[in-house]
Amino acid sequence: MKLEVFDPPMCCSSGVCEPDVDPALTQFAADLEGLNRRGVEVCRYNLAHEPMAFARNTTVRDELQADEGCLPLVLLNGKIVSKCAYPSGEFLASVIAEETEHVS
């Protein structure tokens, strides 16, 4: 199970180094850490620091060409599960559970 997060340009993934800390972004980072502890491979890419990760992924590249405002973009096993906003931990847990059922 692999969850990939493609963040818009920002100084760091937690958002705590921004002038105005976004509590939703901080919660999202904690949710990802929890998923990682439960065995989900979590990869996170920041457009400002890792533009080649965006360019190499055809799904992300195509989505950005269709809608420049699609970030953040969240993929589970290569499929888009969320775009334009950070999803809740509950939502991520539900799509992961659903994907696990399909794989089993």
N, C-alpha and C positions, 0 to 999 in steps of 0.2 A: 504494500500500500504506500503510494507516494503522493504527498501533497506539495504542490509548488505554488508559491505566492510571488507574483510579479508586482512589486510596489512602484508607485510613481516616484519621481525624484524627491529624495529627502536626505537629510544628513545621516540618519540612522534608522534601523528598522523598528526600534522601540518607540520612537517619537519623543523620547524624554529630552533630547538635545535641542528640540525646536523651541522657539520663544514661548509658544503657547502649547503646553503638553495636552495632547488629546487623550482623555481617559479611555475612549473606545480603542484607540491604537495600542495603548498599554495593556488593556484587557485582551486584545487579540493576540499580542505577543505571549501573554500568559497562557492563553488557550492553546496556542501552537506548542508551547513547551509541554503542556499536559498531554497533548496528542503524541508528541515525540516520546515521552516517558512511557506511553502505552504501546509503543512499537510502530507508530506511523513515521515513515521517513518524511521529514519536513525540510524543504529547500526553499530559501527565500532570496529573491533577487531585487536589487534596487536599481532602477533605471539610471540614476546618476553615477553609480559605481560599477555596474555590470551590464552595460548596454549590449554586449555580445550575447548574453544569455537570452535577451529578448529577440535579437536578430536570428539566432540559431533555431529557436522554437517556432515552427511554422504556424501552429495554432495561435500563439501570441502575436506573431508578426501579422497574420491575416486579420486578427481582431483589431489590432492597433490601426491597420490601414482602413478598416471599415468604420471604426469609432475611436478617435484619438482620446476620448474621455473615458475609456473602458477600465482604466487602472483605478484601484488595484484589481488584478485579475487572479483568480484562484483556480487551479487545475487539480483534479484528483485523477491519478493514473492517466494523465494526458488529456482529460476532458474538462471543459469549463464547467465549474459548479457555482461560481459567483463572479460578478464583475461590477465595477463602479462603486463598490462599498465593501468594507470589511465585514464578513459574515460573523454571526455569533458562534460561540463555542457549541451551543446546542445544535445549531444548523450543521456545523461541520461534523459533529458526532453522528447526526442522523444520516448525512450523505455517506459517511464512512461505513456506518452500519448497513445501509442499503447496498453499497458496493460490495461489502463483505458477503452479504447474502447471495449476490449474483455470482460471485467468484466460487462460493462453496458448492 
